Amino acid sequence: MIFLVLACSDTEQQRENASGYLLLNIVRNVSLKAEVDTQEFILRVSSARSEVFKERIGALPAQITLPVSSYIVEVYSMDFAEPRFEAPFYYGRTIVEVEPDTENEAMIVCAQGNAGVKIVWSNDFSDAFSTYQAHISCTHGYLNYSATEIRTGYFLPGSITISIMADGQTINAGTMSLSAQDMITVNLHPNSSLSGNLALAMAFDNTLNEREVDIIISPIAPNSETNPYTVAQAIERQGEDDVWVSGFIVGSKPSVGYDFVNGQWQNTNIVIADDIFETNEHNVVFVELSTAALRNNIGITGGNNHERLHRQVVIKGNLRTYQSRAGLRNITDYSLK
């Protein structure tokens, strides 16, 4: 477990001039189902406007000086953007308030943020076919599972498509929706379906949604709140109306330009992406917040609304160009995760 202690210095100054420092006390007693090196985890501290600190846990300095303010503190195991074998991605975040002459405690729970899929070929399958492999794709990439592949492949939450190639034939085995912490085993058979003081601790949520599934060859499920488009799909499907889109809030378009992570945010929009660390304006969807209710409920400006940064949101609206980029407008429903 990793403990991070925040202490505020120089409390006699005015609040706007006060500063704090982050003291790091590391205790290595983390037990995980997957073998990961917590020294390689990244600590990231952000204010409402910008990133103020980012460093590998194993290379952290003795202290980090911070102004008295509100911060988003994140800990994550790696930058995970495309499917990979044996790559569980752990992520946790919390909001910390550094106030003069106060003590608070907070904990970051690093839970698995991606989903694992393992392919198991049955004996009757290997008896029926001489050559075979599986191909699993999503909007972020794909993985090929050979006949001898025993590793678990990891994917970001969202929809995956499974194809089976056997003796020169390609079978579309359908789609499946993945959630964070899903650990799925796919069993394949022939002819079957498929400035104050803050104590902050980092722990791990080892609860994984382990399940086995049967694959059923069927058409893709229609778009819905429970089966929304990814941001990548929304970019490709501009022009469609009354659809659901899921993504992570990564910022807001400023009044000039498209640097949505610089903190110069407008209350008229949010920007969503499939990757919580996305910075490319062409890989995101700009969401128009045309009403006060939308700005208050899913916007990231005003009050403590910046705490919604990197939260997942599912939004229903029309896929229409907004601010000359891929957009989502005329919002009729939404759900903040």
N, C-alpha and C positions, 0 to 999 in steps of 0.2 A: 504494500500500500504506500502511496506517496503523499506526504503531508506538506502543504504549502502554507506558511504563516505570513500574513500581512500585518505590518505594524506601521502606524502613522507617526511621522516625526514632526517636530516643530509645531505643536498644536496651539501655540500662542499666536501664530500668525492668523490672518484672515483666511476663511475657507478657500477662497479662490487662489491663495498663494501657498496653501499648505501642500505638503508632499508626503508620500508614503513609500515604503519599500517592501519588497516581496522577499521574505526569507524562506529558504528551502531546506526542509529536513526530510530526507528520503529514507524510508524504511522498506526494505525489499522482502515483503512477505506475501506477494500476490500469487494466487493459485488460479491458473486458467486451464480450461479444457484444451485449448490450442497452445502450442509452444510459441510464445512471443517474447521478445526482449523489450521490457518496459523502458530500458535506457534509451531505446531508439524512438520512443514516443515523442510527439511534439507538443509543447505547451504554447498556446497562442492567446494573447491578451489583446482585446479590442475595446476601444471606446465607442461612443455613438457615432463618431466621425471617421475613425480609421483604425487600422491595426497599429498597436503601440509596441508590441513585443512578440517575437516568435523565435523559439529555440528548441533544440533537441533536449530531452530530459537529462541525458547523460552529459550534456555540455552546458548546463545552466550555471550562471554565475552565482556567487554567494548571496547576492541580493539584487533586486531590480527596483529602481526608483520610479515611483508613479505619483502623479498629482492626485489629490483627493477628488474622487469622481465615482461614477458608476462604470463597471467593466463587465464585458462578456469574457469569461475564462473558458477556454476549450482545451481539451486534451485528446489527441487522436494518434493512432498507431502508424498510419501511413497515408500518403495521397493515393486514394483508390478511385480511379475513373473508368476503367475498362475491365472486363472479365479476366480473372487470373486463377490459376490453380494454387491451392494451399495458401490462400491470402485472406484470412479473416481480418476484417477492418473494425477496429474498436474506436468508439467516439463517445465523448461526454462533454457537457457544457453546463455552466451555471452563470448566474448574474450575481455580481458582488458589489456591495455598496461600501465604499470607504468613507466613513464619517469620523470626525474628530471625537476623541474621548469615548469611544464605544467599542464593544467587543461582540463579534458575531462568529457563528460557525456555519460552514456550508460544506457540502460534499459533492464532488463530481463522480457520478457513476458511469464508467465507461462500458457501454453495452455494444454488442456486435451490431454494426450498422449495415452489413450486407447479408446476403443469403448464400448458403452452400447447397450445391446439387451434386449428388454422386450417382453414377450409372452402374447398375449391377446387371450383368448378362447371365441369364439362367442357363443351366446345362442343356435344356431342351432347345434354347435359342442357338447355342453353339453347335448342337447336333444338326439343326435344320439348315444352317447357313455356313458356308466356308469362309467368307470374308464379310466383315461388318464393322461399322463405326457409328457413333452418334455425333450430331452437330447441334449445338445449342447456341442460339443467337438472341441478341437484344439490341436496343437502340445504341448501346455503347460499344458493341463488338460481338465477338463470338468465341467459343471454345470447341475444339474437336476432341472427342473421347474415342480413343482407339479401342480395339477389342481387349487390350491388356491394361487399359488405363484404370487405376484403382484410386487415384487422387480425387479429392473433392474440388470442384470448380466453384468459384465465388462470383456473384453477380450483384449489382446494385438492385434495390427494390424496384419492382415494376414487372412488366410482362416479358416472358421469354418464349421462344418458339423452338420446339424440339423436332428434329428430322433424323430419321434412321436410314442409313445406307447399307443394304445387305445384298450381296451377290449382284451388284450392278443396278439394283432398284433403289429408288428414293421414296421413302414414305413420310408424309407430313403427319407427325404424331400429335399435332395440335399445339395449343398455347397453355401457359400456366402463369398465374400471378404470384410473385414472390414478395414477401414482407421481410423487414429487417429481423434477424435472428432465426429465420427459417433454415432448417437443415433437412433437406429432402433427399430421400433415397428413391430412385426410379428403378423399379424392377421390370426388366423386359423379357417377355415371352413371345414366341411366335404366335401369330393370329390372336393376340390379346390386346386390350386397351391400355392403351397406355394413360481617510486617515484616522484610522482607528486600528483595531486589531481584528484580524480575520483569520480563523483557522479553517483551512480548506483541505479536504482529503480526497484522494482519487481511489475509487474501488472499481470492481468489475461485476457486471451483471452476467452471471454464467447461465441464466435461463435461456435455453435455446428451444425453438419450436421444432422438435424432431418429429418427423412424420414420413411415412411411406405412402406413395401414391400409385394409382393405376392410371396409365395414359389412355385417354379416349380420343380417337380421331374424330374431330368435330370442327365446324367452322369457328372462326374467331368470335368470341363473345362481343356483343355490341357495347359501344361506349356507354359508361354509366359512372356514378359516383364510386362504386366499388371496383370498377375496371376502367379507370380514366386513361386518357392519353398521357404519355410522358411529354416532357418539354420538347424533346427531339421530334416526336410525332406531331406535336402541335405546330412546330415550325414548318414541317413538311405539308401540313394539312390546312394552311392558311386559306380562308374563304368559307370553311365549314361553320355552321351555326349551331347554337344550343348544345355545346359539348362540354365534357368535364376534362380538366387538365390538372395533373398533380406535379408539384415541384417544390424545391426549397427556396425560401426567400433569401436572396443574396444581396439585395440592395435596392436602390431606387435611382431612376434616371435623373441627373441634375438638370437645371434649366438650360445649360449649354453643354453639348457633347454627350457622350455615352458612357463615361467612366462611372458606372453605377456603384462601385465599391469605395468611392472617395469620401463618402459621408456628407457630401453636399446634396442632401436628399430633398425631394419635393413630396408634398403630401398628396399629390395627384396620381401617384403611381407606385407600384412595387415591381421588382424584377425577380423572376423565378427561373430556376435552372435544375437540371437533373443532378448536378454535382454541387455540394455546398461551398466549394472553393472555386467555382467558375468565375472567370474574369473576362472571357471573350464575349463581346456584344452580339456576335452572330450565333452563339450557342444558348441564348436565353430568350425568354418571352417577356415583353413589357406589358404589364397589366394595368389598365386604366382604372383608377378609383374615382368614379364620377360623382359619388355622393358622400355626404358627411358620415353616414353609417359605415360605408366601406372603409373610409379613411380611419375611422375610430376603431374598427374591429379587426382589420388586417393590415393597416398601414404601419409604417415603422418610424414616423415622425411624431413629435409631440409627447410630452410626459415620459413614461417609461416604455413607449411602444417599440423602441429600438431593441428591446428584449426579444422581439419576434424574429430578429435576424437569425437565419439558418433554421428556422422552424419550417416544418412541412405544411403545405396548404393545398387543398383540393378546391378548385374554382370552376364554376359553370358560366359559360358565356359564349360570345361569338369570336372566332379566330379571324381577326381583321388587323391589318397593318396599323401600328400605333407609333407615332414619332418616327416614321420612316423605317421601322424595324418590325419583326414578327411580333404580333400583339394579341392580347385577349381583352375584348371590350364588351360593353353592355352586360355586366356581371349580374346574374340573377340568383346565384346561390354560392355558398362557400363553406368550407370547414377547415378550421385551423387545428393541426395535430399537436 
